[in-house]
């Protein structure tokens, strides 16, 4: 994956996190709570894991050479 596509996917993940975090905060504030609670932490950890998965370095597989078998 090229760096441009990684940047675009990262921006999408962040925008999605902000959207769902806003929905969570709005739904909890209507019930009288002021913080997003444990679900907000779960969303944050999910966002971090998603970004780490996108930017994980790909391993180089140089196992294409022929072995001399007799």
Secondary structure, DSSP 8 states (H G I E B T S, - for coil): --HHHHHHHHHHHHHHHHHHHHHHHHHHHHTT-SS-THHHHHHHHHHHHHHHHHH---------S-----
